[in-house]
Structure formats: C-alpha cells, structure tokens
Amino acid sequence: MPTSPIADRLAAVRSRVADAARAAGRDPGDVRLLVATKTQEAGAVLAAVDAGVDLIGENRVQELVAKAPALADRVASGTLEVHMIGHLQRNKINQVLATATGVETVDGTTLAHALSARCVRDGRTLDVMVQVNVSGEETKSGVGPADAAPLAQDVAALPGLRLTGFMTIGARLDARGEPADEATVRGGFARLRDIRDEVLASGAPGTAGARELSMGMTTDLELAVAEGATIVRVGTAVFGPRRP
Ligand SMILES: *Cc1c(COP(=O)(O)O)cnc(C)c1O
C-alpha cells in the first residue's frame, strides 16, 4: 500500500494511464511511465524510484550531473533507466553519457554522429529516439515532421546507437497563437505515430526496433495514450508543482 505522498501520487498517475489505455482498447502494460525529474532534488527522485519507478527523464545536463551520484547504484545494477529528455548540446555529451542510458532528444545528424562516435569509442550501445517538433512551435526543439523519417533512417544506421522510437512534446499553442485545443494536440500525437509507422514500414537498416512513442505529459497524457503513446513522461502529477 502506498505510504508516502509521492507513492500515492504515483499510484494515481498509474491508474490514469491504465484508464486511458483501457478506454483506447489498449493493454495498460503497453504504456510505460517515465518520471520527469527536473528541479526535483535527488531525495525526491529516490523516493519515486523506491516506489517502483524504473525510468526517469532529466532535462538539464547540470541537474543530471548533480543527481548522478545518488542514482549510480541503481543505474549500474540495471534497475533504473535514465533518459535525457531535454535539448542536448554536443559539448555536453560526455557528461550525459556518464549516467544516461538513453537520449530521447536527437534532433539532427551532427548530434547523432557525435553520440555514435562516443559510444563506439566506449564500446557501448545507447538507446536513442528522434525528437520531432510536431506542432511547429518555434520555442520547441526537435526536427520538423517532414525531416523526421530521413533523420531516423540515418540515425538507425549509425554504429553504437539503437533507434528505439520517437519523442515529441504536445502542442501548447495552435497556429493562431491561441491555447491548443484537444484536436490540435491529438493531431500532433497522431502525426508522430504516422512518422513511426512510416519508418517501421520502410524496412531501412536498424529501424525494426523503432516502436516507441514517447509523448504525453501531466496535462495531455490521456490524449497521447489514445494516439498510441508507449511512454508517457510525467513530472507535476508525481511530484506536485515544480520549484522555481
Ligand atoms: C517537464 C517535462 C515533462 C513532464 O511535464 P509535466 O507537465 O510536469 O508532467 C515531460 N517531458 C519533458 C520534455 C519535460 O520537459
């Protein structure tokens, strides 16, 4: 039985995800929870891990480095996966790869080649996803939808990288700058699924395992699950409102 506030909120999030999956005729076991840990201290992150979280996502390299010592045992034993879910600059790769087991934010060939070279040198394989800016909002990073499939095929062919799928952040604003309505948000998630399906159907080398759709956050996870999300990334609903 849940005993801490974080465990209680985690249980509530898990039932939201399961309800959304059932409503969409999907198996709740097919949607994995990634807990987004930005601005949270290591203690809160470990409380989530102790409550059963096996996948976390960090946005900022500096925060990842700061929390790395607290997470190291779990990562080394294989009980915790750590994904980079924020924009990654090439000169920060070494710091990220010291702890991260995956990078969800590959948005260009330059970054992909740098990650590949580093992994080959280290004799390891890194899980990567292509981040797609499905909404076209200028403030969001990620490759444009039209360039996503070609980039994915390039990434999939690189040594040291395993392309596991695609990631996006749902629309916040529509084309007129108004808050995006449900149809707009869902349309973006459907677009990511279409890109994934196109890449899978291409049969290009290294793409056969690119099944993951990392999409949906606290406010829009139901829409994402309805459109096929296999990973939802949730922060606020687990930890409460972020500290500034
Ligand atoms: C913060 C963040 C999340 C989680 O957002 P919440 O609204 O707190 O659930 C998910 N993905 C990314 C990339 C984020 O930066």
Boltz pocket constraint, residues with backbone or C-beta under 6 A from the ligand:
constraints:
  - pocket:
      binder: B
      contacts: [[A, 36], [A, 38], [A, 59], [A, 85], [A, 86], [A, 169], [A, 216], [A, 217], [A, 218], [A, 219], [A, 233], [A, 234], [A, 235], [A, 236], [A, 237]]
      max_distance: 6.0
